[in-house]
Structure formats: C-alpha cells, structure tokens
Amino acid sequence: MSARRPRKPGARDRTPPPGYHPYIVVKFEPNLGRPHAQDIPTWLRHSSSIDAWEELETWLPEFRIQDVFPGAVEGKLAGLVELAKQRDPSYAKLPPPRFEDYFRIAIPPRVDGAELVRAIRRFDVVELAYVEPPPLPPPVDESDDPEAAKQFFLGAAADPTASGAWSSIDARAAWDYDGGDGAKQAFVDLERGWLLDHDDLDEHGISIISGLNELYPSHGTSVLGIVAARDNKIGCIGIAPAVASVRVVGQCRSTGEYHVDEAIQSAIENMAFGDVLLIEADSDFEPESPPGAPCDFYYGLPVEIQDAVFQMIRLATALGIVVIEAAGDDHENLDVVKDALGNKVFDRSDPIGFRDSGAIVVGAASSTQPHRSLGKSSYGNRVDFFAWGENVYTLADDPATAGKSDYETNFEDTSAAAAIIAGAALVVQGLAEESLKRRLGPWQLRELLAEGATILDPAETEKLGVMPNLRAIVSGGTLNLAPDVYVRDFVCDVGNPHEEFVSASPDVIVTAIAVTDPQAAYGEGSGTEELETIGSSVTRGVDHHVYVRMRNRGGSDAENVEATVYWAEPATLLTPDSWNLLGSTILPKVPAGDALTVSNDIAWPAASIPADGHYCFVVTVHHAKDPAPLPPTGSSFDWSQFEAYIRRNNNVTWRNFNVASLDATTGEAVLGFQFAGAGEEDIPWFGIEVIGRLPRGSKLTLEVPGALGRALRPGLFAAQPAKNGEMAVVQLVPWATNRLGEVPMGRGVRHRAKLHVWIPPEARGGRHRLHARQTFKGREVGRVSWLIEPPK
C-alpha cells in the first residue's frame, strides 16, 4: 500500500458523512460492446488472464456494480450529446465519450480502494479506474435593504495605485442597465444543503431539481445570498437579485449516496443554453501509483479531476451551459496535479495532458489591493478568475436561532469567490441578452468576463487569473453599453490609452468674442473638427470665453455632462498644484455616436486674467456613469499616480498649444514658459528637449536660470555665461530635436524659461512649429507647443 502525502495544517475534517459508501469508477474501452451491469463479472473473467481475475476475486468476493449514467443506458443522454455536437463543433471532434461505458463498483468493507484500482487496471478492457472520493464538508460552515451597506464585495474595482483599498467586481455599475440585475436568467446551485425560504430568498420560489437538501444549509444559504438575494428592503442584495429562476440540485442523491457526476447530469437535463450552473464542491483525489511508492494524494481539487465529472461538465458546456467551478480549498498547485491516467490535466502549458472542460474555474484572493492569493485557495494557470475569499457579508442559516433572517459577516474561501463569479456571469449574461439580443456561450462569456479585469498582485507568484470588473465590461468594446465621453489629447485621438503627446487638445477653444451658436461654429459638420488652431491668445482687461468639445463613443447618451476648465501658466509639466479653476458648465446631452458636441460658454472674466500672453488649459469631463477621476493632490499625490492619471483617462486633457505671431519689424518672437518639478515629490531626473521645426537660416536660443543652465548636458550646445549669475542662454539648432540632457527637478521647482525665435525674411510668410517637452524615463510627461504665424 502506498503512503499518502500528509494533509496541510488546518485542513478540513475528511470524515465521510453517515451512510457514505465508497465506490470505484471504471470506464471500459470503447467499441468493445457494452455488457449489462450484472454480466460484467463474467465478461471480465473471459477478457483477461486467470491471474488477473483471481487477484480481483481476492479484493471483490462479491460484485456490487451500477451504471454511473443511467440516463445513457435509457437513451436520455443521446439527444443531449447530439445537440451538443451541433452547438459546439469542437465537442464533436473529441469525440464525446460513450457514457454507457462508465460503471461504479462498490468497495467492500476493509478493502483498500487504491489496491482495488490496481487490480482492475490489469484488465485490458479497462480504460481507466479511480476511487470516487467522498464529499468534502464546505470550507465555511457558520451555523432600503438594511444589510446591503455591509456588502463591500458589491463595490467598485479600485484604482490600481490605491494600495490597501477594498476592490471588487463593481456589481452596482451593472445595475443601471437593462439585464444588469440578472433579469431573464436562470441559475442552479449544486451542493448539499440550503434554507430555501430565507427572508431574502423566499420570493424566488426556489425548487430542488433532484437530490436531497441534507447537510450544511448555512453554506448553501450564504452562496444563494451572494448570487441572488432579492432586493426586497429586508436585508442583503445579491449580485443578480432579479434572476428569473433559482434552483438547486443535491450532491447527495435520493439513494443517500454522493455522486457529483449524477447531480450534474440531473441539472443539465433541466437547463437551457446560457443558464449558469455553480458547482460548490471540491474533491480529494488519489491517482494510481506503483505498489510501495509514495502516493501523490491531492487535497481540495476542482471536482472535474474525476473523469466522469469532467465528461459531464464538458457535455454541459458544449450544450452552452455556463459552469462555474471552485478551484478548491487546500492550496494545491494545480499545474502539477495528475489524473487517473497520469496526465497533468490542469496545466495549460502541457500540450498532451491538458484538457479544458469549458468550466470557469475560480480561486480566492484577498479583499484589498493589491490582491493576493489566500492561503487555502488552490492555484495554477487553469484558474480563470478570482474573487474575494474573505469579508463577504451574506445570508446564513444559524442553527442556534432557526430563523429566516440570519446573516454571515465573513463568508470565505473559494465558496465565496465562486459564488461571486457566478453572480457576475448572470449579470453579464443578462446584459448580453438585452443589448446583443442573444445569450453567450461558455467560452464567449469567459472571454467577456476578463475584459478590463483587475489583476492579481504582480509580485504574487501563484496564479489565480483575474477578477471581473463589471464597470469595465459595461463600458468595454463588446457590450459598449455605458456612455464613454472623451476629449481629445491631439487631433487623431480616438479615446484609447496612448503614448502620444498629451498637451495639444483641439477641443479647448478660447476666444475674446462670445459665439452665438457654439455647436454650429465648432461642432460636427462645422468644418473645424480637425483644426487645432482655433482661438486666440489671451489679452488682459478683456472678458474671454472658453468652449469645450467632446465626443461620446459609448453605447448610450450621456446626460448632464459637466465640463470643468482650469488654467495654468505654460509649463512642460502641469501637475495639479499649478491649476487654477476657471469655471464649469453642464451639457444637457452628449449623444452616442461619436459626434463632436460643444459646450456652452464658460466665462473667464477680465478681472480673473492675470496677464497678457499664453496659457495652458486643463479640462475634465464628468458623467455619473463615466466619472472624471479626481486629480492626485495633497498628501495622496505621488508621481506614479500622476503618470497614471494623465495616461489612463480619456476624460482629462490638456491644451498647452499656443499661437504666436512674429514681430512685424524684427521677425522675432519671445515665448515664455516653465520647466517644472513634480509638485509633491522629488524626481531625480527629468529629460529636457526643445524640438525645432523652423526653416533654415532661423535662429533659436533658450534662456534658462543659471542653475538649470549649468545642469544641462555640457559641450553639445554653445552657452553664453549667465549674466550676473542669473540667466544662461543656450544656442539651439532651430530645425532639429535638441536633447539637452537629464536634470534633477526638486519638489515644487519652477524654472522660468524663454525661447527666442528669429525667422529670416524670406520665410516669415509661413507657419512654423516649435515644442519644448519634458520626459521621465524616456516617456513624455508634458510639452508646450507653439505655432509661429506671420506678422499681423
């Protein structure tokens, strides 16, 4: 007999429930003809050597044998298999197994199951055999909606830079859209017990498909609460509170025996394409090992490690049923687990052993960012998604009160995580049915749930997939339901994250004269859509008017969109500490369809304008379903947050683009601006560049404070000494990119600089460009741009 690998400390009690009887599952080779169960002993006796039969008789003085899938013998499964082939062509290519070839053989008292498996495997007609593991107790068994405020797992996916914040699937973001509450969807939960008439469940009229409502009712009640607690002003709210059908199927069958494969068969015989089946069970497993060798006994695996269960899940997903499966709760590395044939069935990198049932496998992670694997959760590259495995507030059935209004404050582990993902699947299925007018198959849904998902802590070596972000899915490319209002960073910007410059928005227009009809003047069809030179320089003593243009590339109109404008002195880096509020306005509607929509006048009174010249403008646009992110300020402002702020958000933009006229007499222009530090943090090195696009024969010099001039890269540019130690003048190449080196920028530093431009007479009738920019680790973080026009 082989020695089992010891269980991990704190593992669950594995004592089988009362009345449990162990079995071996045997699958015979296909195409050999199927005997009746009662004829199998005779059939085996004549199909192998006398020695093999005599050894088997020592272990099995009597045969107790039954079909694993009685429905296959009766012909009930044949129709499902044919339908699965039509719905999923890959299923037809496998080919599907002959379910009638699976049998269960009862293990007699005091007989070692592993030894019996070895004896059976000696027969050539046996394809595989394994001990069917006993059912495991669940890892958690705690024996207007006033409790909803405690359900933090319904909350938003946090900003990735907000370490320590609670971050979840953002279920509330989906409730604003038709189908986002799970309406019209059907859900089945497979486990061992429930309180079906809990106050928050009773309205569903939950029925049992088959099996017994036998043990651990608090566990099943907690699961149903996460997924489907009604919005009834009593207690909690589930992720999909309006789901049309909630049913359960018992792992304990009507015979009192425990067979997950049989329970799944019973469920899928009563389910339709797109329905969601949650398997709230995991499984120990013992693969065959040579006599006397250590046994790789595995604890707490996905139940599909059992071949008969895998085949039934694969049939379910081929039929279009979405199956959610817990990864298990004994911290097993699924990448190394082997099945009864010695294959690494959970390792996607194994081209021979891996097999995909189509189920969505779920692991458990921490509730706060950065998300980390919880100590109990099994893990590996087969795990598709993770969700909270702690701090989940839900329903309960407390034996001490026998009441229907009990609640659980800390439902845990993959039981909680798998229920959360099941709820998310119902929500996305509901959204898809309303918007796409069809349900999604398991593979499509698995891909859609990953759109814009939250990742595990990058430092985490264990693999748990990603966590769905329902807000991102609602506004993502496949469903595209939410408004997605954006302002362009440059003319060709389409609202996606990009590595281009961020300071040449054509959608911020400043004029000294009010426009009667801004939409006609600057909106879609005006002929100005792609112009970046609209507007004028600012003149002190005159009222000015600011107009903001925006587009909505989302799937629904955005109503009551707020545009807010800030001004700042021109600088290559515009951190929020340099912004000054100019004003805001409300656009009643920005319609879907990506048409350019223009705001009303935002007044900039003369008394608020400090001086003549050029300014930078920063704009945010905000909608309740597409909120503008708050700029990182004060004690929360750090450089990584600011970089993410300017690069990741399409409803924030800069206009640091200015039009300057040459002096009619001298052909010169003087362009003032600033090189700036990071505001709240010392950054060791910023790159400084001046990009000239002036004609040959021009002259270009940069005037900077002496301290900055001395820090610039020496020897490449001729520099005049700083006058009285105050300013240094650097001669630049007017038609080239002048990389002036990397310089330290202390906290809150402002280096005032000037570019002196001279254009030769023969070129003064043209229009020429000039840029000063600042980089960090080679990436642009800001620039000032000028268009040099002919003299006025």
Residue pairs with C-beta under 8 A, 6 or more apart in sequence:
1 112
1 114
1 115
1 291
2 114
2 289
2 290
2 291
2 292
2 293
2 294
2 295
3 294
3 295
4 286
4 295
4 297
5 294
5 295
5 296
5 297
7 14
7 299
7 330
8 299
8 330
8 331
11 299
11 300
11 330
12 136
12 137
12 139
12 300
12 329
12 330
13 137
14 134
14 136
14 284
16 22
16 134
16 135
17 134
17 135
17 215
17 252
17 258
19 256
20 134
20 135
20 257
20 258
21 106
21 107
21 257
22 106
22 107
22 113
22 131
22 132
22 134
23 104
23 105
23 106
23 107
23 131
23 132
23 257
24 104
24 105
24 107
24 113
24 116
24 117
24 120
24 129
24 130
24 131
24 132
25 68
25 102
25 103
25 104
25 129
25 130
25 131
25 132
25 306
25 307
25 308
26 102
26 103
26 104
26 105
26 120
26 126
26 128
26 129
27 97
27 101
27 102
27 103
27 126
27 127
27 128
27 129
27 307
27 308
28 34
28 101
28 103
28 125
28 126
28 127
29 101
29 124
29 125
29 126
29 127
30 97
30 98
30 101
30 127
32 125
34 98
34 100
34 101
35 42
35 43
37 65
37 66
37 67
37 103
38 65
40 63
40 65
40 103
41 63
43 125
44 53
44 56
44 123
44 125
45 53
47 123
47 124
47 125
48 122
48 123
48 124
48 125
49 122
52 119
52 122
52 123
55 119
55 122
56 119
56 120
56 122
56 123
58 119
59 108
59 111
59 115
59 116
59 119
60 105
60 108
60 111
60 116
61 108
62 108
63 105
64 105
64 106
65 103
65 104
65 105
65 106
66 103
66 104
67 73
67 100
67 102
67 103
67 104
68 99
68 102
68 103
68 104
68 259
68 261
68 262
68 308
69 77
69 99
69 100
69 102
69 261
69 262
69 265
69 308
69 312
71 77
71 99
71 265
71 269
72 78
72 98
72 99
72 100
72 102
73 100
76 269
77 99
77 265
77 315
80 268
80 269
80 315
80 319
81 96
81 99
81 315
83 319
84 91
84 96
84 315
84 318
84 319
85 91
85 92
85 96
85 318
87 273
87 318
87 319
87 320
87 441
88 317
88 318
88 319
88 320
88 441
90 318
91 314
91 315
91 318
94 314
96 311
96 314
96 315
96 318
97 311
99 311
101 127
102 308
102 311
104 132
104 259
105 116
105 120
107 113
107 116
107 131
113 131
113 286
114 131
114 286
114 288
114 289
114 295
116 131
117 129
117 130
117 131
117 288
118 288
118 291
120 126
120 129
121 128
121 129
121 288
128 307
128 340
128 341
129 288
129 340
130 285
130 286
130 287
130 288
130 306
130 307
130 339
130 340
131 286
132 259
132 306
133 283
133 284
133 285
133 286
133 306
134 258
134 284
135 192
135 251
135 252
135 258
135 260
135 281
136 281
136 282
136 283
136 284
136 300
137 215
137 216
138 191
138 192
138 216
138 219
138 280
138 415
139 329
139 376
139 412
139 413
139 414
139 415
140 219
140 222
140 408
140 411
140 412
140 413
140 415
140 416
141 216
141 218
141 219
142 218
142 222
142 396
142 398
142 408
142 410
142 411
143 218
143 397
143 398
143 399
143 400
144 233
145 231
145 232
145 233
145 234
145 235
145 236
145 237
146 234
146 235
147 235
147 236
147 393
147 407
148 154
148 235
148 236
148 237
150 393
150 409
151 236
151 237
151 392
151 393
151 394
152 166
152 168
152 367
152 391
152 393
153 168
153 169
153 226
153 367
153 387
153 388
153 391
153 392
153 393
153 416
153 420
154 168
154 169
154 170
154 171
154 172
154 237
154 239
155 166
155 167
155 168
155 170
155 172
156 167
156 168
156 170
156 172
156 173
156 471
157 167
157 168
157 169
157 170
157 454
157 467
157 469
157 471
157 472
158 165
158 166
158 167
158 369
159 165
159 629
159 644
160 369
160 370
160 454
160 455
160 644
161 640
161 641
161 644
162 369
163 369
163 370
164 368
164 369
165 368
165 369
166 367
166 368
166 369
166 391
167 367
167 368
167 369
167 371
167 454
167 467
168 367
168 387
168 388
168 420
168 467
169 239
169 387
169 420
169 424
169 467
169 468
169 469
169 470
170 469
170 470
170 471
171 239
171 423
171 424
171 427
171 470
173 470
173 471
173 474
173 482
173 625
174 180
174 181
174 427
174 428
174 431
174 470
174 471
174 473
174 474
175 181
176 474
176 625
177 431
177 434
177 435
177 474
177 481
177 482
178 431
178 434
178 435
179 427
179 429
179 430
179 431
179 432
179 433
179 434
179 435
180 427
180 430
180 431
180 470
180 474
181 231
181 240
181 241
181 242
181 243
181 427
181 430
182 228
182 238
182 239
182 240
182 241
182 242
182 243
182 244
182 423
182 426
182 427
182 429
182 430
183 242
183 243
183 244
183 430
183 434
184 244
184 430
184 433
184 434
185 240
185 243
185 244
185 245
185 274
185 275
185 276
185 426
185 429
185 430
185 433
186 243
186 244
186 245
186 247
186 271
186 272
186 274
186 275
186 276
187 227
187 228
187 240
187 243
187 245
187 246
187 247
187 275
187 276
187 278
187 422
187 426
188 209
188 246
188 247
188 248
188 249
188 267
188 270
188 271
188 275
188 276
188 277
188 278
189 220
189 223
189 224
189 227
189 246
189 247
189 248
189 249
189 278
189 280
189 422
190 248
190 249
190 250
190 251
190 260
190 263
190 264
190 267
190 277
190 278
190 279
190 280
190 281
191 216
191 219
191 220
191 223
191 248
191 250
191 251
191 280
191 281
192 214
192 215
192 216
192 219
192 220
192 250
192 251
192 252
192 281
193 213
193 214
193 215
193 216
193 217
193 219
193 220
193 250
194 206
194 213
194 217
194 220
194 221
194 224
194 248
194 397
195 201
195 217
195 218
195 220
195 221
195 395
195 397
195 404
196 202
196 206
196 208
196 213
196 248
197 404
198 221
198 224
198 225
198 395
198 397
198 404
198 405
198 406
199 232
199 234
199 235
199 404
199 405
200 225
200 229
200 230
200 232
200 234
200 235
200 236
200 238
200 395
201 221
201 224
201 225
201 228
201 229
201 230
201 246
201 395
202 404
203 230
203 232
204 228
204 230
204 243
204 246
206 224
206 246
206 247
206 248
207 247
207 248
208 247
208 248
208 249
208 250
209 247
209 248
209 249
209 266
209 267
209 270
210 249
210 250
210 253
210 254
210 263
210 266
210 267
211 249
211 250
211 251
211 252
211 253
211 254
211 263
211 266
212 250
212 252
212 253
212 254
212 256
213 248
213 250
214 250
214 252
215 252
217 397
218 396
218 397
218 398
218 399
218 406
218 408
219 280
219 415
220 248
220 280
221 395
221 396
221 397
221 406
222 392
222 394
222 395
222 396
222 408
222 411
222 415
222 416
222 419
223 278
223 280
223 394
223 415
223 419
224 238
224 246
224 248
224 395
225 236
225 238
225 394
225 395
225 396
225 408
226 238
226 239
226 392
226 394
226 411
226 416
226 419
226 420
226 422
226 423
227 238
227 239
227 240
227 243
227 246
227 278
227 419
227 422
227 423
227 426
228 238
228 239
228 240
228 241
228 243
228 246
228 423
228 426
229 235
229 236
229 237
229 238
229 241
229 394
229 395
230 237
230 238
230 241
231 237
231 241
231 242
234 405
235 395
235 405
235 407
236 393
236 394
236 395
236 407
238 423
239 420
239 423
239 424
239 426
239 427
240 423
240 426
240 427
240 430
243 426
243 430
247 270
249 263
249 264
249 266
249 267
250 263
251 258
251 259
251 260
251 263
251 281
252 258
253 259
253 262
253 263
260 279
260 281
260 283
260 303
260 306
260 309
261 306
261 308
261 309
261 311
261 312
264 277
264 279
264 309
264 312
264 313
264 316
265 312
267 277
267 316
268 277
268 312
268 315
268 316
268 319
268 321
271 277
271 316
271 319
271 321
272 320
272 321
273 319
273 320
273 321
273 439
273 441
274 320
274 321
274 322
274 429
274 433
274 439
274 440
274 441
275 321
275 322
276 321
276 322
276 323
276 324
276 422
276 425
276 426
276 429
277 316
277 321
277 322
277 323
277 324
278 324
278 418
278 419
278 422
279 303
279 313
279 323
279 324
279 325
279 326
279 359
279 418
280 326
280 415
280 418
280 419
281 303
281 326
282 300
282 301
282 302
282 303
282 326
282 327
282 328
282 329
282 330
282 378
282 414
283 300
283 301
283 302
283 303
283 305
283 306
283 309
283 328
284 297
284 298
284 299
284 300
284 301
285 297
285 298
285 301
285 305
285 306
285 337
285 339
286 295
286 296
286 297
286 298
287 295
287 296
287 298
287 338
287 339
287 340
287 342
288 340
288 342
289 295
289 296
296 338
298 305
298 332
298 337
299 328
299 330
299 332
300 328
300 329
300 330
300 331
300 332
300 376
300 378
301 328
301 330
301 332
301 334
301 337
301 378
302 325
302 326
302 327
302 328
302 334
302 346
302 359
302 361
302 378
302 382
303 309
303 325
304 310
304 313
304 325
304 357
304 359
305 337
305 339
305 345
305 346
307 339
307 340
310 345
310 355
310 357
313 323
313 325
313 357
313 358
313 359
314 357
314 358
316 323
316 358
317 323
317 357
317 358
317 359
317 441
317 442
317 443
318 358
320 439
320 441
320 442
321 442
322 360
322 425
322 429
322 441
322 442
322 445
323 357
323 358
323 359
323 360
323 442
324 359
324 360
324 362
324 418
324 421
324 422
324 425
325 357
325 359
325 360
325 361
325 362
325 418
326 361
326 362
326 414
326 415
326 417
326 418
327 334
327 361
327 362
327 363
327 364
327 377
327 378
327 379
327 380
327 383
327 414
327 464
328 334
328 377
328 378
328 414
329 364
329 376
329 377
329 378
329 413
329 414
329 415
330 376
330 378
331 375
331 376
331 377
331 378
331 379
332 378
332 379
333 378
333 379
333 380
333 462
334 346
334 347
334 378
334 379
334 380
334 381
334 382
334 383
335 344
335 346
335 347
335 349
335 380
335 381
335 382
335 463
336 344
336 347
337 344
337 345
337 346
337 380
338 344
338 345
338 353
339 345
339 353
343 350
343 352
343 353
343 354
343 355
344 350
344 353
344 354
345 353
345 354
345 355
346 354
346 380
346 381
346 382
347 353
347 354
347 380
347 381
347 382
348 354
348 356
348 381
348 382
349 381
354 382
358 442
358 443
359 442
360 384
360 385
360 421
360 425
360 442
360 445
360 446
360 449
361 382
361 383
361 384
361 385
361 465
362 383
362 384
362 385
362 386
362 387
362 414
362 417
362 418
362 421
363 373
363 377
363 378
363 379
363 383
363 385
363 386
363 389
363 414
363 417
363 464
363 465
364 373
364 374
364 376
364 377
364 386
364 387
364 388
364 389
364 390
364 412
364 413
364 414
364 416
364 417
364 464
365 371
365 372
365 373
365 374
365 377
365 386
365 387
365 388
365 389
365 417
365 456
365 464
365 467
366 372
366 373
366 374
366 388
366 389
366 390
367 388
367 390
367 391
370 456
370 457
370 458
370 459
370 460
371 386
371 454
371 455
371 456
371 457
371 460
371 467
372 456
372 457
372 460
373 379
373 386
373 456
373 460
373 462
373 464
374 389
374 390
374 412
374 413
376 389
376 413
376 414
377 386
377 389
377 413
377 414
377 417
377 464
378 414
379 462
379 463
379 464
380 463
381 463
383 463
383 464
383 465
384 446
384 449
384 450
384 465
385 421
385 449
385 450
385 453
385 464
385 465
385 466
385 467
385 468
386 417
386 456
386 464
386 465
386 466
386 467
387 416
387 417
387 418
387 420
387 421
387 424
387 467
387 468
388 416
388 417
388 420
389 412
389 413
389 414
389 416
389 417
390 410
390 412
390 416
391 410
392 408
392 410
392 411
392 412
392 416
392 420
393 407
393 408
393 409
393 410
393 411
394 407
394 408
394 411
394 416
395 406
395 407
395 408
396 406
396 407
396 408
396 411
397 406
398 406
421 449
421 468
424 449
424 468
424 470
425 445
425 449
427 470
428 440
428 445
428 448
428 449
428 468
428 470
428 473
428 479
429 439
429 440
429 445
431 473
431 474
431 479
431 481
432 438
432 439
432 440
432 445
432 448
432 479
433 439
435 479
435 481
435 555
436 479
440 448
448 473
448 478
448 479
449 468
449 473
450 465
450 466
450 468
451 469
451 472
451 473
451 476
451 477
451 478
452 469
452 471
452 472
452 473
452 476
453 466
453 467
453 468
453 469
453 472
454 466
454 467
454 468
454 469
455 466
455 467
456 463
456 464
456 465
456 466
471 482
473 479
474 481
474 482
475 481
475 482
475 483
475 484
475 554
475 625
475 626
479 555
480 554
480 555
481 554
481 555
481 556
482 554
482 555
482 556
482 625
482 626
483 552
483 554
483 555
483 556
483 557
483 558
483 590
483 592
483 623
483 625
483 626
484 495
484 552
484 553
484 554
484 626
484 650
485 550
485 551
485 552
485 554
485 558
485 561
485 590
485 621
485 623
485 626
485 651
486 493
486 495
486 550
486 551
486 552
486 553
486 621
486 650
486 651
487 505
487 507
487 508
487 548
487 549
487 550
487 551
487 619
487 621
487 650
487 651
487 652
487 653
488 495
488 505
488 506
488 507
488 551
488 653
489 498
489 500
489 501
489 502
489 503
489 504
489 505
489 653
489 654
490 500
490 501
490 504
490 505
490 506
490 532
491 504
491 506
491 530
491 532
493 500
493 650
494 553
495 551
495 553
495 650
496 650
497 647
497 648
497 650
498 647
499 647
499 779
499 780
501 773
501 780
501 783
501 785
502 646
502 647
502 653
502 654
502 780
502 782
503 574
503 616
503 654
503 655
503 656
503 657
503 782
503 783
503 784
503 785
504 532
504 654
504 655
504 656
504 657
504 783
504 785
505 619
505 653
505 654
505 655
505 657
506 530
506 531
506 532
506 534
506 549
507 548
507 549
507 550
507 619
507 653
507 655
508 535
508 546
508 547
508 548
508 549
508 565
508 617
508 619
508 653
508 655
509 522
509 534
509 535
509 546
509 547
509 548
509 549
510 535
510 536
510 538
510 544
510 545
510 546
510 604
510 615
510 617
511 535
511 536
511 544
511 545
511 547
512 536
512 538
512 539
512 542
512 543
512 544
512 545
513 545
514 545
514 601
515 521
515 522
515 545
515 547
515 601
518 547
518 598
518 599
518 600
518 601
519 526
519 597
519 598
520 526
521 528
521 598
522 528
522 534
522 547
522 549
522 596
522 598
523 549
523 595
523 596
523 597
523 598
524 595
524 596
524 597
526 596
528 534
529 596
532 657
533 659
533 787
535 659
536 659
537 612
537 613
537 614
537 658
537 659
537 660
538 544
538 609
538 612
538 613
538 614
538 615
539 612
540 606
540 609
540 610
540 611
540 612
541 606
541 609
542 606
542 609
543 603
543 604
543 605
543 606
544 603
544 604
544 606
544 609
545 601
545 602
545 603
545 604
546 565
546 582
546 583
546 601
546 602
546 603
546 604
546 617
547 598
547 599
547 600
547 601
547 602
548 563
548 565
548 585
548 598
548 599
548 602
548 619
548 621
549 596
549 597
549 598
549 599
550 561
550 563
550 587
550 590
550 596
550 597
550 599
550 621
551 590
551 594
551 595
551 596
551 597
552 558
552 590
552 591
552 592
552 593
552 594
552 595
552 597
553 592
553 594
554 592
554 626
555 592
556 592
557 589
557 590
557 591
557 592
558 589
558 590
558 591
558 592
558 623
558 625
558 626
559 588
559 589
559 623
560 586
560 587
560 588
560 589
560 623
560 624
561 586
561 587
561 589
561 590
561 621
561 622
561 623
562 584
562 585
562 586
562 587
562 621
562 622
562 623
562 628
563 584
563 585
563 586
563 587
563 599
563 602
563 619
563 620
563 621
563 622
564 581
564 583
564 584
564 619
564 620
564 621
564 622
564 628
565 582
565 583
565 584
565 602
565 617
565 618
565 619
566 579
566 580
566 581
566 582
566 617
566 618
566 619
567 579
567 580
567 582
567 604
567 615
567 616
567 617
567 618
568 574
568 578
568 579
568 580
568 615
568 616
568 617
568 618
569 578
569 615
569 616
569 673
569 674
570 614
570 615
570 616
570 656
570 658
570 672
570 673
570 674
570 784
571 578
571 616
571 656
571 673
571 674
571 675
571 676
571 750
571 782
571 784
572 673
572 674
572 675
572 676
572 688
572 772
572 773
572 774
572 782
572 783
572 784
573 675
573 676
573 677
573 678
573 686
573 745
573 774
573 781
573 782
574 616
574 618
574 654
574 656
574 676
574 782
575 637
575 642
575 676
575 678
575 679
575 680
576 631
576 632
576 633
576 637
576 642
576 679
577 633
577 637
577 679
577 680
577 748
578 676
578 679
579 618
579 631
582 602
582 604
582 608
582 617
583 602
583 603
583 604
584 602
585 599
585 600
585 601
585 602
587 597
587 599
587 600
589 597
590 597
590 623
591 597
613 672
614 658
614 660
614 671
614 672
614 673
614 786
616 654
616 655
616 656
616 784
617 654
617 655
617 656
618 652
618 653
618 654
618 655
619 652
619 653
619 654
619 655
620 628
620 631
620 651
620 652
621 628
621 651
622 628
622 651
626 651
628 649
628 651
628 652
629 645
629 649
629 651
629 652
631 645
631 652
632 638
632 641
632 642
632 645
634 680
635 680
637 679
637 680
637 681
638 680
638 681
639 678
639 681
639 683
639 776
642 678
642 679
643 776
643 779
643 781
645 652
646 652
646 654
646 781
646 782
654 782
656 782
656 783
656 784
656 785
657 785
657 786
657 787
658 671
658 784
658 785
658 786
658 787
659 786
659 787
659 789
660 669
660 671
660 757
660 786
660 787
660 788
660 789
661 669
661 788
661 789
661 790
661 791
661 792
662 668
662 669
662 757
662 759
662 764
662 788
662 789
662 790
662 791
663 669
663 791
664 791
664 792
666 758
667 758
667 759
667 760
667 761
667 764
667 791
668 756
668 757
668 758
668 759
669 756
669 757
669 786
669 788
670 754
670 755
670 756
670 757
671 754
671 755
671 756
671 757
671 770
671 784
671 786
672 752
672 753
672 754
673 752
673 753
673 754
673 755
673 772
673 784
674 750
674 751
674 752
674 753
675 686
675 688
675 704
675 708
675 745
675 750
675 751
675 753
675 772
675 774
676 745
676 749
676 750
676 751
676 774
677 683
677 686
677 745
677 746
677 747
677 748
677 749
677 750
678 745
678 747
679 747
679 748
680 747
680 748
681 747
682 744
682 745
682 746
682 747
683 744
683 745
683 776
684 744
685 742
685 743
685 744
685 776
686 742
686 743
686 744
686 745
686 774
686 775
686 776
686 781
687 739
687 741
687 742
687 774
687 775
687 776
687 778
688 712
688 739
688 740
688 741
688 742
688 743
688 772
688 774
689 737
689 738
689 739
689 740
689 771
689 772
689 773
689 774
689 775
690 700
690 702
690 732
690 737
690 738
690 740
690 755
690 770
690 771
690 772
690 773
691 737
691 738
691 770
691 771
691 772
691 773
692 698
692 700
692 732
692 733
692 734
692 735
692 736
692 737
692 738
692 770
693 735
693 768
693 769
693 770
693 771
694 700
694 734
694 735
694 757
694 759
694 768
694 770
694 788
695 734
695 735
695 759
695 760
695 763
695 766
695 768
696 735
697 760
697 762
697 763
698 734
698 735
698 757
698 758
698 759
698 760
698 763
698 768
699 734
699 756
699 757
699 758
700 731
700 732
700 733
700 734
700 755
700 756
700 757
700 758
700 770
701 729
701 730
701 731
701 732
701 755
701 756
702 729
702 730
702 732
702 738
702 740
702 753
702 754
702 755
702 756
703 727
703 728
703 729
703 730
703 753
703 754
703 755
703 756
704 712
704 727
704 728
704 730
704 751
704 753
705 726
705 727
705 728
705 751
705 752
705 753
706 722
706 725
706 726
706 727
706 728
707 751
708 728
708 743
708 751
708 753
709 719
709 722
709 727
709 728
709 729
709 730
710 722
710 728
711 741
711 743
711 744
712 719
712 730
712 740
712 741
712 743
713 739
713 740
713 741
716 740
716 741
717 730
717 731
717 732
717 738
717 740
718 730
718 731
719 728
719 729
719 730
719 731
720 728
720 729
720 730
720 731
721 728
722 728
730 740
732 738
734 757
753 772
755 770
755 772
755 786
757 770
757 788
759 768
759 788
764 790
764 791
765 790
766 790
767 787
767 788
767 789
767 790
768 787
768 788
769 785
769 786
769 787
769 788
770 785
770 786
770 788
771 783
771 784
771 785
771 786
772 783
772 784
773 780
773 782
773 783
773 784
774 780
774 781
774 782
774 783
775 781
